[in-house]
Structures are given as C-alpha cells and as structure tokens.
C-alpha cells in the first residue's frame, strides 16, 4: 500500500536513499498520516507540514547519538514513524496506546517530554551545555514553530544561547506563510556564502591580521558598521544575528536536498545557528491546506469530504461561552475578550469578527495576557481572558501578583478544565482548582452545565474582584438548568435525599445525578449538592449537613490536594460535630492519555464509582 514506507525498517535506511527516493518516502508518509489520523483523530496539519523537514533531519543526523527536542511535540508523528512506531498508529492517543507527543518512556529517540510551547530551546540548550561539560561531541537540535517564538521563554533562551555562544542548532519551522520572496537567489547566495568554510576561514584570518594595528582595528570597525547596514537591508534574520546567533535562510522546508545541505553545513559550524525553514501547514491534503486551524487538532474525519465525524459537532461549552460573550458585549461596551492564540478553540472566533476592536489575540503569551487584562481592568474595562486550564498554569505569578494582590476584576474563562482525554499529561486540566483556590482575593466557580456557564459569566462581569470560571471540554451528559439566583458562595441543592450528601462541582454534578438514578433502584436516596463555588465554599450548608449527621462525599474533576474536598474537610474540622467524609478526585499523580470515559472509570470518577462509594458509606 505504501511502497517505500512498507520497505522502511530503521533510520539507517534514510542515509542509503537518494533524494528522489526520500521524496517518494515523504509521499508515502503523508498518505499514511492522512489515513491513520482520519480514523483516530490527532494533530494532522502540523505533521503534514514537517514531513520533508523531519526526513532531512534524519538524513543528516544520527539520533542514536544526536539529540532533538520538538517544541510542543504535536508535530512529532513523522519522527515516531521513522523511529519504529509506525505499527502503533492504530492506537494513536488511545489509552495505553501511542502518545500524541514525545515521551521518553515510549522510545529512546524521544529525548525530552514536551506538550506546551516555547520550551524546546531552553531544554536543548541545557542538553548542549551538559554535552560540553562532559566533553562529548554530539549535536543538539531544537525544532520550534514561529508561533512558539511569541512565548517569552523562547526569547529568553535565544538571548542566553547567543550571549554564551553555545553550539546549538535551532530549526525555525515557519508555517504561517507561503514561500515568499525571501526564498530567492540573493537569500540563498548569502546563506551559502556565510556558511562556506573557506569564506569563514578567510574572514577570520583577515580580521586577525588587521586587528594587529590601530589603523587595522579602526578599519575592521568601519567594515563591521557597513556590513551591518547592508545586512539590515538584505538579511531577514537580523534579530537573531544581533543576539549572537548565525541566521541561515529562509529556505524551502519541503525541499529535502536544500534542507539536508543546510543542515550538513550548519552542524560543522561552531556556536549557535538558526535555520529558518518555510513549510506549509497541512501540505498534501487540500482540506488541511485550506483550513489548517480546523485540522490542527482534529477528531476522526471523512477522507473524501474532510468532514469531521458527528461526535465532534454540535453544542459544547466553548461554543456556549463564545455565543454568550457576543451577547454580553452587545449590551456592555466595556467588555473585551483576550485569548492566547486560541480564538477557535475557546469559541471566540465569531466574537473577533463582530468586535475586532475589543478582541485581543496576544499569541502564545499567557503571562502577558493576564497582565494585559489587569491593566485593562485597572482602567475600567471588563476583560475576559479565555484560556485552556493547562495553559493558564504558565501565568500563575501574574494571576497572583498583577491581578489578585490588586483585586482587579479580571474574569478567567478556563476552558478544558478537568481531563481532556487524548492529549494526556501535559494537557489535562486537573490542577486549576488547587492552584487558584489558595490565592487570596480569587473567587473560583464551576458551572454544573452549559446553561449555568452563561449565568455565571453574566454574574462575573458585574463583580468587582477576580473570578475564575472553570468548565470542561465537550457537552452535557444530563440536561440541567442554571441556578436562578446566583449569590457568592451559595450552593444549590439539585436533588433532595437523606443520610448521605454528595457535594460535587462542575461536570461531576452530572455524574452524581446519574449515580443517584442507579442508587434509587437500590433503595438508596442521596442528597445531591451543586458546589458551583469552590471558593468560597458554602459554610452554612456544610454546617447544616454535619449537624444533621449526614455522611458526605465530595466529587471533583481535579486533584484531591488543595481542591474542593480539601476545603470542605478543613472547614468540617473547625466544627464541634464530626462526620464521615470521603473525598473523590484525582490522586497525587499525572493522568495519562486516553478516551475521557476510560479515564473517568480508571480514576474512579465515573457514576459507577460514585455509586460504589455511596454503598460503602451505607
């Protein structure tokens, strides 16, 4: 089916192939990716864009010795195929199957676990410095996208590597533009000239001779100034050059011959080098080329039509949030929306078109987004920062220092809270209740359903303090209505019952309701409480339950430490009465990748597990 790919056995085969054979192999890999990801879902567009680049890297380097760090890592599928994991793609991102990101535990070719952006250069630089200290000789390569360069950490790393002149190769995979005029004869000529060994030797000897006299030193200085002026005009990478990093490119990232040539020459240079490659996201599949955002992280889809399966369509929390934001913005001209390179994922795409002057996509820069929101709030605007739970972790200091100390009314709309499933450890949003609840002046809310998300969002816009609203990926399991009258710290009795009270937050309220339906058939009738505020908790309601001798179960889509259950238990310990309490949540461990239903069951947070805990208490 895949002529060249089926014959491929190991990375050593690549070095034996001609450029024409590698081009055929690239075609096979591209078809293989489209076929497999259409069945499993995954990050398609970014991987289609790096096929030739990855083959070129394996053509030049030996990754049994050389090191490579993929920024984010969602573009590492080709790397996985070439390192012996092709036959595992049927279970891509499934529980106990192939991870969608580099995993050291999965392969010796995966040198560093990644999942969040802008980290590759720092990690690779650390490896390069370790290599130098230990007197080793292997190459270290970081592959980073143009979007990830908006993350301050990437620029901090570039500043460090340029200042200390550490030998490191950085591949800038620029997939946000087509091959432009920069990829032409002049740019190629300049790049080839500047990496030519004879040119660099001549330049070194020339400068060394001149610098032996005062006149010569002055002449060198003058030549450098003229050279820099010319380079500012004709070399597009002067930012990197000024940081002390040799810039090469731009080059066509889909041309294996040219990329291999540039890599071969770059690895023989001393000091840091940045190679700028231009690639097309989604290359080789017209639907992905035309709509790379749609096929960035995609569910199973139809190969012929490009249509995503019905399970990925319909109403969900992100869409509900986006639509409600549009309505609120129409009513209140001070409302603004902020996102960090996720307008589609957070549901704000239409908002950005309807209110372009009140929408701010800051790129992959969550820390900046939070402090930007703080500045807006200080001046009287109503900023709403829509962000995935896992990415908000990156701006903890800004939340604490720039928002909460000043008690500024920033609304954090935290999407993908709880487990998100197939993306695994780096993307599960199971820490936000814990890392937000312990910050003074922060209010934390968790709607039990999509209807309640709308109500909490409207309520939050009218408050004068920081508020985080966390909500899950996907849609409701149970049709529910919002609390009619939201009051700070007040909980809701969703279902009346006796003897046992289940206090649940967010989506876990729906799991508790499903559990109650099963338990009623056994003659057990628990009370169901919607802890829509995780901070502050409803102390009056808890005290009443304890006084009436209820046994309590708390359920949260978050780690147990520092979450809802911890707050309830801590308060109960201050009361004169005692009661039996069971805390359900994720234990002190990271949650692996897999389907959400499988993970809920595995970590004892599905309705059946809640039933089991209630029966134990009975």
N, C-alpha and C positions, 0 to 999 in steps of 0.2 A: 504493500500500500504506500509506504514511504521509502522509495528506492534507496536513497543514500542514508537516511536516518536508521532504517532497519539494519543496515550493514555496520553502522557505527557501534563501536564497543567501548572505547575509552578515550580520554583527552589526547593520548599519544597519536590517535588516528588523525587528528586535525592537522598536525605538523607534517603528515605524509601526503596531504591532499593539495592539489593545485588550487589556485584561486577560483577557477571555473567550477571545480568540484565543491569547494566551500560555498559558492553561490547556490549550487543545486541543493546542498545540505540545508542552507538557510531557507530555501523554499519549502523543503520538507518539514522543517521545524515550525515554520509559520503555519502550515496547514495542520500540523499536529496540535498546535496550541489552540487554533480555532475550533477544531473538532472536540478536543477534550474540555475546554472551558465552556463550550456551548452546553455540555452535559452537566458539569459540576458547578459552574459559576466560578468567578475569580477575577483577578486583575488582568484583563486582556489587553487593552490598548497600550499600556506601558510596556508590556512584554513583547508585543509585536514590534515596537519601536526599537528594541535593543538587540534584535537577533544578530545582525551583522557585527555590531559592536562587541557583543559577547564572544562571537566566533573569532574575531580579531584578537581579543584579549587572550583567548586560549591558544591562538596560533603563535603568539609571541612569547607568552609567559608560561612557566611551569608551576601550576598551582598545587603541586605536591610540596613545593618549597616556597614559592612566592605567595604573598598574601593579598587578598582582595576583600574590600568592605563595600557592600552595596548600601547606599543611603536609602532609608526606609525599608528597602528589600522587597517591595512588591513587584519589582522588575527582575527578580532572580529566577523565574521559571526556566529560562533558557540555560542558565548556569546549572540548575538542577538536572535538566535533561542531559547535559554534557557530562555530568558527574555521576552517572549511573542510576538516576532515579526516574527514568522515562516510564518504566512499567508501574510506577506508583501513582501516576496521574489520574487513574480511575477513582482514587480516593483523595483527590486534592481537597484539602481543608475539611475533610471529614474527621470525626473522632477516631483517634489512633491512626489516621492517615497522614498523607504528606502535608506538611505545613505550607502555607502560602508565603512564608517569609524565611530568610536564612535561619537555621537552627544548628548550633554547634553539636547538639546531641543527635542530630539527624545524619550529619556527614562530616568527615574530616576536611572537606573542601569548604565548609561554611566556617569561616574564621571568627565571625563575630555576629551575635544575635542582634538583629535590627527590627524596627517596626515603626518608630517615629522618625520624622525627618530631621535633617541638618546635623546628624551625629557622625557621619562617616569620616570626615576629615580629621576630627578630633581623635577618634578611635584608631584610624590608620596612622596618624602621627605618633600616637603612643606606641604602636607596634614598631614603627620605624626607629624611634628613639631607643626602644628595648633592643632592637637589632644592632644598633650602633654600639650600645654599651656592652653587649655580649659578643662584639666583634664578628657578627655574622654578615652575610653578603646578599641575602635575598632581596627582591623588590617588594615594595608595598604600594598598593593601588587603592585609591578611593574613587568610587563612581557616584557622582552626585548630580541631581537634576537642577535645572535653572530655577524651578520653584523653591527648592530647598535652600537655595542661596539667600532667600529672603529671611531665613531663620538666623538670628544673631549669632548663634553658636557656630555656624559655618564660617561666618566672617571673623569671629574671634580666633578660630583655628587657622584660617588663612593668614591672619596677622602674625600669629605665633610661628607658623612654619616659614613664612617669608623672612621674618626677623632673624631666626636662628639658622636659616639656610639648610634645614634638614632635607636629605634626599627622599623625595616622595613624589609619586605621580598621581595627579588628580585628573580624573576624566569628568569634564563638564558635559553632561548629556542634555543638550538644549533641544527640547521637543515642543517648544511653544511657538516655533516659527518655521516656515518652509525654508529651503536652501536659498539664501538671499545673495545679493551682490557681493557680500563679504567673502563668499566662497568663489574666488576668481583667481586669475593668473597672478595678480600682484600679491594677494594674501598668501597664496601657496608659495610663491617665489620667496617672499620674506621669511616665511616659516622654514622653508628648506635651507635658506641661506644661514639663518640664525642657529640651526642645529647641525650644520655641516662641521665635522671635526676639524678640517683644515682651516675653516673660517675662524672657529673659536680659538685654535692654536695661534693663528696669525694675530688675532686681536689681542690675545694675552701677551705675546712677545712684543707687539708694537707698543702697548701701554707700558709694559715693564721697562722698555728702552727709554721712552720719553720721560718717564717719571724719575729718571736719574738726575735730571737737571731742573732748575727752577722754571726756565723757559718751557721745557717739555711738560712740566706739571700744569702750567697755565694753558698750554695748547690742548692737553687732554681734557681739562675742564671745559674749554670752549667747545671742543668737539662733542663732548657729552651733552652740552646745552643744545647745540644744533641738532644732534641726533634725537634728543628727547622731543624737540619741537616737531621734527618730521614724524616721529613715531606717534605723537599725539594725533597727527592728522591721518596717518595711514594704517595704524595698528589698532584694532578694536579692543584689545585686551590691556590697555594701559593701566587700568585699575590694578590688575594683578601684577604688572611689571613694577608699578610704584610700591607695591607691598613686598617686592623682592622675589617674585615668582615668575619664572620664564613662561611666557604665554605662547602657545602654538595653536594656530587655526584661524578661523573656523574651517573645519573640513567636513566632508560628507560622511556622516556616520553610517551610511548604508553601503559605502564603498570599502569592501574588505581589504583590497590591495592598498588603498591610500591609508586607511586606519592602521593596518599592520605595519606599514612603512614608518608612519609617525611614531607608533609605539616602540618599534625597534630602535629608532634613533633616540627617543626620549629616555629609554632605560639606560643608555650609555652616558647620559649627562649627569654631572654632579649637581646636587642641590634640587630644590623643588621645581616641578614642571606642571603646568596646567594645560591640558589638551582640550580644546573646545570642539566638540562634535555636534553637528546638526542632524537630528533624527526626526522622523515623523511618527507621532503617536498613532497607533492603530494601523500602521503600514501593512498593506496586503489584504485588508478586509474592508471593503468600501464603507460599510455601515460604521465601523470604528473610526475610519479616517474622517468621515463626515461629522461624527459626533463622538469625539474621544472622551468627553466627560461622562457620557452615558455608559461607555464601555470601559471606564476606569476600573471600578469595582462593580461587577455585573453578576446577576443571577443566571441560571440556565436560560438559554435563548434559542430561538429557531435559526438555524444556519442560513436558510434561504431568504427569510424575510428580515432577519435581525431583530425580530420582536422578542421581548423578554417574556418569560412564562408568566401566567396569570397570578401566580403566588407572589410575584414581586410588584404587582399593580394594586390599585385601589387606595382607599383612605388609610393613612397612617399618622403617627404622632408628628412627624416632621411636616407633612402637608397641612395638618390641622394648625400647627403653630404658625406656619407661613401665612395661611389664609387669615388667621385671626390678627396677625401683625398688620396686614394690609388694612383691615377694618379699623383697628385701633389708630393707625397712622392717619387714616382719613379723618378721624374725629379729633386727633390731638397732633398739632403741627410740630410739637417739641419732641415727638418720639422719633428716634433714629435707630437703625439696625447696623450691627457690626458683625463681620464674620472673618475668619482666618482661612481664606482660600477654600471655603466650603459653602458657596451660595446655593448649589444644587442639593447637597447632602442635608443641609439644615432647613431646606424648604423656603429659602429667601430669594430664589431666582426671580419670581414674578414681582416681589417687593422691589428688587433692584431696578426693574424696568419701570415700575409705576412711580417709584420715588427715588430716582437716581441721585438727587441732591441730598438725600437723607440715608443713603446706603453706603457703607464703607467696607470694602474687602481689602484687608491690610496684608494679604498674603500669609505665608506660613510664619506668623509672628505673634503668637498668643500673648506673650508678655506685653508687647506693645499694645495689642488690642485692649487689654484690661486697663492699662494706664491711660490710653486714649479715651476710653469710656469714663474713667474717673475725671479727666479734665473736662469732658463734655458735661458730666453731671454737676460738677462744681459751678459751671456757668449757666445752669438751669435747664439743660436738655434732659430727655429721658432715654438714656442709651440702653439698648438691649443687646447683649453680646451672645450670639448663638454659636455654640461650640460643642463638640463631642466631649463627653466626660473624660476620656483618656487624654485628650489634648489639653484640657483645662489644667491638668496636673502640672503642665510646663510653666504655668504662671502663678504658682502658689504664692511667691513672695509679693507679687504685685497685688494680688487679692488682699493679702494681709496688710501690706504696708500702704498701698496707694488708695485702696477703696475702704477697707473696714476700719482702720485707725481713724479715718476722717468721717466715717459713717456716711459715705456718699451713696445716693440712691441709684446704684447700678443694678440692672436686672441681668442675671446669668441664666440664659435658657440652655440647660445642659441636656443635650440630645445623647442618644445611645448610652444612657445610664443603665447599670446592671450589665448582664452579659450580652454581648453582641453576636457571639457564636463563632463563625468560621475564621475570623481574623486572629483569634487566640489571645495569648497572654498580654501582648503589648496593647491590645485594643479593648479588652474587657473593662467596662466602666464600673468596677465594683469597689472603688475607694473613695468616691466623692462625698458620701455621707460622713465618712470619718475625717477626711482632710478639710472639710468645710465646717463641720459642726463645732470643732474646738476653737474656731476663730471668733473672738468677741465681736459683737455687733452684726454678725451674719445670721440671717434667717434662712432656713432650709425647708423647702416644701417639695412634696412628691404627689402629684395627682394620681388618683386611682384609675382614671380613664381619660380618654381624649376630650370628652366634654368638660371634665374638670380642669384639664390643662388650659382651656380657653378662659375659664373663670379665674383661675389663679394668675394667669398672665394679665388679665384686666385689673385684678386686685393689686398686683405688684406694681403696675405702672403708677398707681395713685399713692404709693407709700413713699416715705422719706428716709429709707435706710436700705442697705444692701440686701438683696434677696436672690437666692438660687432656687430655680425650679428644675428639678431633675426628672426626666421622663425616658421611657425605654424606646428601643428600636421596634418597629413593626406596628401592629394594630391591637385592638382589644380582643380578648377571648370571651368576655362576658359583656353584654350590653348594660351599661350603667349610666346614671345621671349624676351631674355635679352636685356638690353641696350647694344649697340655695343661698345661704348667708355665710360667707367666709369671714371668720374672725381670727386674728392672730393667735396661734397656739391652741385653737379649739379643734378637737377631733370629732368624728362623726360615727354614730352607731349605725352601721349598714344593715346588720341583721341581728335581731334580738335573740337571746338564748340564755342559758343558765349554766352555772358551775364552772365552766371554762370559757375564758375570753381569749380570742385570737386577735392580737393587735398587729396589723400589717400596714406596710407603707407601699405606695406606688402600685406597680403591677401585681405585687404579691397579695393585694386585697382581692384581686380576681381569682388568684389561686386559692385563697382562703374560702371564697364563696363557693367555688367548685368542690372544695373539700367538704364544706358543710352539707352540700347536696348529697354527697356519698354517706356522710355520718348520720344524717337524718334517717336514712334507710336502716341504720343500725340502732336507732333509738337514742342517738346522742345529738344534743342540740347546743352547739357552742355559740357564744356571742361573737359577732364579727365587728371589729372597730377599724375604721379608716384613719390611720395616723397621717393625715395629709400634711401636718407639720412635724418634721423630725427634730427641728429646733425652732422655737421652744416646744417642749412636749406638753401635753395636757395633764398637768399635775392633779387637778381636781378630779378628773375622770379616773386616773390611776388610783388615787387615794380611795375613791368610792369603791372600786373593784376589790382592792385589798381589804377594806373594811367589811365588805360583803362576802369575804372568803372565796373569791374567785381564784382559780388557778389560771395562770397567764402563760400564753405562748406569744412570743414576738417573731415576726417573719419579715425579713428584708432582703432585697436583692443587692447586697453589699457585704463586705467582710464584717464579721462579728465584732472585731475590736474597734471600738470608737463609734459604733453606729447606733441605730435605734434601740436595740436590745440593751446595749451598754448604758444608755441614758435612762431607760426605764428601770433597770436593775439598780443603778446608782441612786435614783430617787426613792425607790422602794426601801432601800437600806436606811433611809433617813426617817422612815415612819415607825410608829410604835408597833404596828402589826407586822406579821410576816406572812409570806405566801410562797407557794411553789411556782417558780418561773422557768420556762425553757426558752432559750434564745436560738432561733434558726437563722442561718445566714452562711456565708462562705467562711471557711476556716482560714487559718493562717497559712495560706498557700496561693499560688497563682492558678488561675483557671485556664486550662488548655483549650485548643481549638476544637470545634465540633458543632453539630446542629444544636440549637438552643434547647430543644426538647430533651435531647440526650444529656446535655449538661445539667439542666434542672434536675433531672432524675438522678444523675450521678452524684450531685452535690446535695441531694435531699431537700430540694426546694420546690418540687412539683406538688400538685394537690394530693397525690397518694402519700407522699412523705409527711405532709401536714396531718393527714388522717391518722397516720401511724403515731405521731407524737401526741395527738389528742387521745387516742386509745390508750397509750401508755399512762397518761395522766389520770385517765378514768380508772 
